[in-house]
Amino acid sequence: MSNFFSKGPNGILSGSWLAFFAYAGFEQITIFNDEAINPNRDIPLTLFIVLIISAILNSLVSLVLVNLSPLNIIDN
């Protein structure tokens, strides 16, 4: 845990910048507002469900990639 900030704040900011753009496309769901039966309920519910599913999948992929990589590659 002591090497968590080994790259400094720039490493954390670059990772959060990439995560922001990974989730930025969810606003495209609101395009279908006219086609929804009950848009006041359906659009927020859809956004919430898609966000939760994407966060779970993104976390699982990250865990698998970190566990598959040798420690000397991750630590550089």
Secondary structure, 3 states (H helix, E strand, C coil): CCCCCCCCHHHHHHHHHHHHHHHHHHHHHHHHHHHCCCHHHHHHHHHHHHHHHHHHHHHHHHHHHHHHCCHHHHHC
